[in-house]
Amino acid sequence: MTIIGSVTESGPLEPDVLGGPRMWFLVLSRQRAARISPNVPHIVISITDPGTREAALADSPLRMGVLRLQFWDASEHDNYADVPSEEHAAAIVDFVRRHLSDADLIVTQCEAGISRSSGVAAALSRWLNGHDEEFFQRYIPNRLIYRLIRRALGDDAVMLPRL
């Protein structure tokens, strides 16, 4: 199955599509989210820094929905406002549950496409596919949003891979 169909001046874009078999994931930065248009029914979870403009998303007739959130790439030990919260996690879980039967792919996007978006994708992949190791091998998942999503799904006994 071909998932990516966007082309730029330099040729085809081929980001890593991870996950499966029940759900596939694409982890993107703000810049790549504006240029990549999946060729399958998908939803987008877009995370930006507080106070910044919404991320531009490539046009796609196959996008089934977008959830836009703002929080910092922070840990539970950071003592400032706008860190990942239980409310963010609940919104992500509710959004995915609403679109689960419609989507073949979940696009997670944050500013750099390294931490927040991969933390969300890893937690959702653990839930939907039963595995998340590839996200911890390829990215640096934000462990706070990962843990909060897992907790929102009713899994308090989260075993995180060692770094």
N, C-alpha and C positions, 0 to 999 in steps of 0.2 A: 504494500500500500504506500503510495506517495503522499506524504503529509505536507511538505513544503513546496510552494509553487511560486514564490516571489523571486524576481530577478532584479539586480541592481546593475549599474554601469560596469562593474567589474565581473559580472557573471552570477551564476546561481549561488544562493545562500544555503548552506547546509549545516544548520545548528544541530546539536545533539538532541534527538528525540529519545527520551528515557521512559522507563516504566514497563507497562504491559504485564499481563495480557488483557486485563480488564479496562485499564485506562492508561493513556499515553500522556506524557508531560513534555513541555517545551519551556525551558527557563531562559528568559531574555532580559537584556538591559533595555533601558529607555530608548536608546538609539536603534537597536535591532527590532524592537516592537513596532516602531514606525515603518519598518521596511519589510517585515516578514508577514506573509499572509498564508496561513495554513489552508490546505485543500480538503479538509475534512471538517465536519461539524465540531465546533470548539467553543469553549468559554474562556474568558480572560479575567485573571485576578491581577489588577494593576496596583502596585504599591509605590508611592512616591514619598519624598521627604515632606514633612509638614511645611506648609506655607509656599510650596512650589506649584506650578501649573500642572494640570493633568497631563499625563503622558499621551502623546499622539500614537494612535494605533493604526496600522495598515488597514485599508478598507478590505472587508471580506463579507460576502453574502452568506458565508457559512458560520459567522460568529453568532452564537445563540444568546450571549449575554456578557456583560462586563460588570465586575465589582471593583470599585475604586476605593482604596484606603490610603490613609496617610499615617505613617509612624516611622520613627527613627530606627536605624539598624543598631539596636541596643540590647543589653542583657538585663536580667532582673536586678543586677547590682548597680545599674546606672540610676542615679537619683535625679531624674528630670522628667518633665512632662512629655507626652507623646511617644511613649515606648509601647511595644506590642502589648496588648491587653486581652483579657478574657472576652471583651466585647468584640474585638477584631477577630479573634478565633471563632467565636460563635457566628459572626457574620459570614466568615469563609465557609464554615461547615454548612450553614443554612443555604448559602448560594450554590454550593456544589450539590447538595441533596436535591435542590429544585431542578437542576439541569442534568442530573446523572443519567437519565434515560435518553437525553437528546445529544449529548456530546461524546465524541470519541477521543478528544484531546483537551487537556487543561493547559492553557498558557499562563505561566506565572511570570510577572514582570516587575522588576524594581529598578532603581537607578543604575546600578552596575551589573545586575544580573548574576550576582555571586552569593549573597547571603540571605536576604529576606525572601526573595523569590524561591531560592532552592530550599529554604527551611519549610516554606509552605508546601512546595512540591513533594519534599521528602515525607512529611507527615501525611499528606493525602495519599501518596503512593503506598505507604505502610498500611493505611486503612483499606484502600481499594485493591491493591495488588499483593499485599502481604510482604513487601520488601521495600527497602529504602537505601540500601548500601551504596548503589551507584551515585546517589546524590552526595553522599559523604565522601566518596572517592574523587569526584570531579569538581565539587564546589566546597564552600565553607558555610553550610546552612546555619542560619540564625537559630540557636538552640532554644531561645525563649519562645519564639512564635511556633517552633516545632513542638515544644512541650505543651504550650497552651492549646494548640489544635488537637493534639493527642488527648489532652484532658477533656476538651469539649466533646470529643468522640466517646468519652467514658473510659479512657485508658490511662489510669494514673500510674501504672507500673511501667514507665517508659525506660527502656534500656537504650542508651545512646552509644553509638560506636565510638571507640577510642580514636583520638586524633594521632 
